[in-house]
Amino acid sequence: MKALIVYYSSTGNTEEVSTVLEECLCKRNVECKRLRITSIEESEQSSNLLFKVVRSLTGKETPIKNCKFNPDDYDYIFMGTPVWAAQPTPSFNAFLNQLPEMHGQKICPFVTMGGMGDKSTIAKIRRKVEAKGGCMHASLSLKMDKGVMEEHVNSIEDFIQTQVMENEAALH
């Protein structure tokens, strides 16, 4: 089994989660690749957090560096973003809008947040993924403000075991 973990991280929380996801999958002999979504900051204004949150709220995009991949190379694609104003980040919006056509790949979004908004963020990801031929499989929401804690690691481990590994075992 092969998995891609593609994510955008502003404060480092979502990147930490992607690292733990990768470790959990690798422990279970899943071949993994991580791909970071990187924004191209075009002006001082676009690097201002408040400006970014307003852009997120309105569904705008921030240009990103090349983030291409072939979905056919993976069985699972984990997609991670922070939640800003109950929406994906502008950089993640750009990624979603550039998604290649998929052929039923299982998509597992994961979101990090300080408050709430995970359901609307995941719903937006679902719409974009399904429009491109991906199959929403399962999602993970983590409320965090101080980085990955033991409770987060436990949630990630449980998510991988119950939503990915047991599903794969049932298919074979």
N, C-alpha and C positions, 0 to 999 in steps of 0.2 A: 504494500500500500504506500502511496506517495501523497504528501500534503504540502501545500503552499500556505504560508502565513504572510499575508500582506497587510500592512498597518500604517497609520499615521499617528505620530506622537508629538505632542507639543511640550508637555512637562516631563515626560519620561515614564509616566505611569503605564500608558498603553504599550510602550516598548518593553517595559519590564514584564508585562503580562504575556507579550509575544515570546519572550525568552522562556518563561515558565511553560507556556504551551509547547514550545519546541522541545524542551527537556522532557516533558511528560510523554510526548509522542515518540521521541527517540528511545526512551526507556521501554517502549512497547514495540520496538523494531519498525517504526514507521519512518520512512525516508522523508526528511523535511528540508524545506528551503524557506528562508525568510527574505522578504522584500519590503524595504521601507519606502513609503510615499514621502517624497521630499518636495516642499513647495519652493517655487521660484519667487522670492520677494522682489517686487518691482518698484516699491516706493516705501518711504518711511511710514506713510499712513497705513499701508497694508501689513506692516509688522506690529502695529498697535493692537493689543489683545481686544480691547473694546470694539474696534473697527472690525476685527475678525469675527467676533461673536455676532455683531449686527449682520454681517455678510452671511453667516451661518443661518441665522434666523430667517433670512429672506431667501435661503436656498442658493445663494451665489457660489461661485467657484473662485479658487485661487489657482493660478497656473502651477503645474507641477512638472518636475523633471520626468523624463521617460520612465514609465513604470509598466512596460509591456511584459507579458508572459503568455504562454500557450496553455489555455485551460485543459486541453486534451492530455497534457503531461501529468495531471494530478487527479486523484480520486476525491480529495477533499480540499477546499479552499477556505481557509479561515481569514476573515476580513475584520480588521480592528480599527476603531476610531474612538476618540473621546466624544462625549456628548456636550455640545455647546448649544444653549438655548433650545433644548429638546430636539436638536437636529445633529446630523453629522457635521464635521468641520468643513470649511470651504475647500480645503485640499482633498478631503475624502470625497466631497461632491464631484470634484474634477475627475478623480479616479473612477467613481461610479459611472460618470458620463463617458468615459473612455474604455469601459469594459469591452473586451472582445466577445464575439459570439461564443456561447457555451453550448455544450451538448449533454445536459443533464448532470453536470458535475454537482456534487453536494457542497453547498455553501453554508458555512457556520460563522455568522457574524459575532463579534465580541465587542462590547462597549465598556468604557470606563467613565465614571461620572462622580461628581461631588454631591449631587442632589438627586434629581429625577430626570425623566425624559427619555429613558431607555426604550420604552415601547414605541414611541413615535419615531425614534431614530432607527430602530430595527425594522419598523414598517416601511420606512423610506428605502432602506437597503433591500428589503424583500421585493418591492415594486421594481427597482432597477435591475436586480439580479434575475428575476423571473422574466422580465422583458427581454433579457439577453439570452434566455434559454437555460439559466442555472436553476438548480433545485434547492430551495431553502431546506436545510436539514434540521438544524438546532441552533440556538443562540445562547450567549452567555453575557450577563450583565454584572458588573462589579462596581460596587460603590466604594470609593477609596479617596483618601486625601493625603496619605503619608506613604505612598508607594505600596508595593506588594507585601502583605503581611501573611502570617501563617494561615489565617482563615481564607485568604484569597487563593493560596496555593492549594488548600484542601478543596475549594470550590472548583478550581481548574482541573485538579486530578479527578474529581468526581465526574465533572463534565466529560472529560476524555474517556473515562471508563464506561459511563452509562450511555453517552450519546454517540460515541464513535466506535469503541472497541466491541461493545456488546452488540451494536447494530451490525458491524462487519461479521461477527461470529454468527449471527442469525442468518446472514445472507449466504453463508457457506455451509 
